[in-house]
Structure formats: C-alpha cells, structure tokens
Amino acid sequence: MDNLIHIGFGNIVNTGKLIAIVNPDSAPVKRMVQKAKENGMVVDAAQGRRTKAVLVMENGQIVLSALLPETIAGRAHAFIEGTGFGTNLQEGGQEIENGKDE
C-alpha cells in the first residue's frame, strides 16, 4: 500500500511517487517550475497561496504546495517511522510530536 500525505488545503500526494521536496526560491527551481508549466506538468496545490515547497514526482510532474518543505518531509518521515500524521520537523531537523519537543 502506498503512503499518502496531506500537503495542504485537502490535497494529498503519494509518497511512493515522490522524488524530491525543494524550496522554490532558487533560480534553477524557478526555471524548472516555469518549464513544467509550459509543458502542462504542474499541479498547483497551493491554491493561490504563496508556494513554499515544490514536489518533484517520478513522472516529471511538479506539485506546488503552500506548506514548508520541512513540514511535508516530516509527514513523509512519520509514515516511514509508522507514527502517522502527528510528526513534524522543526528547523534544524529536530522532531516534535504534536507541538511538544521530544
């Protein structure tokens, strides 16, 4: 069974098809997103909000999310560890469970 994670605004992504979660601020990533838009390969899951994470999928599609890359990575990591949706990563990579440091 593939793991599905919430990436904001009711949108879900299959972690089994996810290659990378990157910050959208660098010029190479901006070029990659623009080229994917031109080719019709972008799914805008940010729903008009500022894009904070770019998800690169196996098939070359790009998914834009309004959640931070660290948040999405934390959710993906939670499935790997078997703890579900409750785990996020703070800056510096420290795990927190439901807002409490562990």
VMD Tcl script that draws the C-alpha trace (Angstrom):
set ca {
  {0.00 0.00 0.00}
  {1.29 3.45 -0.90}
  {1.57 6.16 1.74}
  {-0.47 9.29 1.19}
  {0.43 12.56 2.89}
  {-1.53 15.78 3.22}
  {0.21 18.73 1.51}
  {-2.29 21.43 2.42}
  {-5.85 22.53 1.56}
  {-7.14 18.97 1.37}
  {-4.58 17.89 -1.21}
  {-2.85 14.52 -0.89}
  {0.32 13.15 -2.53}
  {1.53 9.57 -2.88}
  {4.94 9.39 -1.18}
  {5.83 6.35 -3.29}
  {5.94 8.60 -6.37}
  {7.82 11.48 -4.71}
  {11.44 12.11 -5.71}
  {12.24 15.43 -4.00}
  {10.80 18.25 -1.92}
  {12.62 21.50 -2.65}
  {12.48 25.17 -1.73}
  {11.02 27.25 -4.59}
  {13.29 30.28 -4.11}
  {16.37 29.30 -6.13}
  {16.69 30.27 -9.79}
  {17.13 26.67 -11.04}
  {13.93 25.57 -9.28}
  {12.05 28.59 -10.64}
  {13.21 27.63 -14.16}
  {12.17 24.03 -13.60}
  {8.68 25.11 -12.45}
  {8.30 27.53 -15.38}
  {9.31 24.85 -17.90}
  {6.88 22.38 -16.31}
  {4.09 24.99 -16.50}
  {4.79 25.48 -20.20}
  {4.52 21.70 -20.71}
  {1.35 21.34 -18.63}
  {3.13 19.29 -15.96}
  {2.33 21.42 -12.87}
  {-0.31 20.70 -10.26}
  {-0.90 23.84 -8.17}
  {-1.93 22.50 -4.77}
  {-1.09 25.88 -3.16}
  {-4.49 27.13 -4.33}
  {-3.40 30.71 -4.94}
  {-1.28 30.97 -1.79}
  {2.47 31.57 -1.87}
  {4.33 28.43 -2.95}
  {6.64 27.30 -0.15}
  {7.51 23.82 -1.44}
  {7.97 22.23 -4.84}
  {7.44 18.48 -5.01}
  {9.10 16.64 -7.88}
  {7.29 13.45 -8.82}
  {8.58 10.30 -10.56}
  {6.73 11.02 -13.80}
  {8.22 14.52 -14.11}
  {5.18 16.33 -12.79}
  {5.70 19.19 -10.37}
  {3.36 19.76 -7.42}
  {3.31 23.19 -5.74}
  {2.40 23.37 -2.05}
  {1.80 26.19 0.42}
  {3.35 24.10 3.22}
  {7.04 24.34 4.10}
  {9.32 21.59 2.76}
  {10.22 20.66 6.36}
  {6.54 20.10 7.20}
  {5.96 17.85 4.20}
  {9.21 15.95 4.84}
  {8.20 15.48 8.46}
  {4.89 13.98 7.42}
  {6.60 11.65 4.95}
  {9.13 10.67 7.63}
  {6.28 9.97 10.06}
  {4.94 7.31 7.72}
  {8.36 5.72 7.41}
  {8.60 5.59 11.20}
  {4.98 4.42 11.47}
  {3.77 7.29 13.64}
  {1.17 8.80 11.27}
  {0.42 12.48 10.66}
  {1.49 13.82 14.10}
  {5.22 14.22 13.49}
  {6.80 17.35 12.03}
  {10.37 18.60 11.77}
  {11.45 21.89 13.30}
  {14.26 23.95 11.82}
  {17.46 22.05 12.37}
  {15.70 18.73 11.86}
  {14.59 18.20 15.47}
  {11.42 16.11 15.60}
  {8.41 17.30 17.55}
  {5.24 15.36 18.33}
  {2.03 17.38 18.35}
  {3.91 20.59 19.17}
  {5.95 19.16 22.07}
  {9.72 18.66 21.93}
  {10.89 15.10 22.38}
}
mol new
graphics top color blue
foreach p $ca { graphics top sphere $p radius 0.5 }
foreach p [lrange $ca 0 end-1] q [lrange $ca 1 end] { graphics top cylinder $p $q radius 0.2 }
display resetview
